[in-house]
């Protein structure tokens, strides 16, 4: 009868320690997953900014008169991400009367990443 009464009074020390260890390990797993999600979100945000910066420059080059297109570079900040852009204008590539436009974006947040967009547009001698 004493044994039955002792069980009704509460948890043993071992049971309480096991419960605390399970809760603590669940907390560690949850915080690790949250940090991984945060890193992925930052990387996705930076990639979107780099892609937007490259797309913007490529559209600008396509809209520019063929005689006024020049290769160059610049640095822009888009959504808090510093993006360095390098663009090249290659005449008669991939074919005569076409110009190859390349825009490479580079950013270093959270890691060094490069992205290159390529397009062909009418060249200088095209009608």
Secondary structure, 3 states (H helix, E strand, C coil): CHHHHHHHCCCCHHHHHHHHHHHHHHHHHHHHHHHHHHHHHHHHHHHHHHHHHHHHHHHHHHHCCHHHCCCEEEEEEECCEEEEEEEEEEECCCCCCEEEEEEEEEEECCCEEEEEEEEEEECCCCC
